Amino acid sequence: MYRHPHRIMPTCVRRYRITDAAGKLLAQSDDNHQTRITVRFPQQVVTDRLHLTLDHPSDNVPAAIFEVRCYST
């Protein structure tokens, strides 16, 4: 396991929100520490878009998303 001097990864987005096209909050986290996140909605979501709002991890690091996958079950 790679070790680093920080208790929390300085490049990991800790706060995020996911809303639908109408602005309804679908998911959020205020204490994320994962670099890969799986979000399962408690009920079916019907929308034509999802909005992801991310807080910058730190003053010198921009928030970034590398990939989003959406599946229907």
C-alpha angles and dihedrals in degrees: 000000000000112000125209132182095245125086088210121037106252092214098049118104106236100181124048139152130200118202134172128237091277092052095253111153109242102170141350142174130198097179108039117158099167125102091203117045131189114198119194115189114222091227138022115288120209113187141126093230145016123217118211116197117191131187117220110260091225141345093271099038123073120218113254140181120201100185142001123194124186123194135181120218 
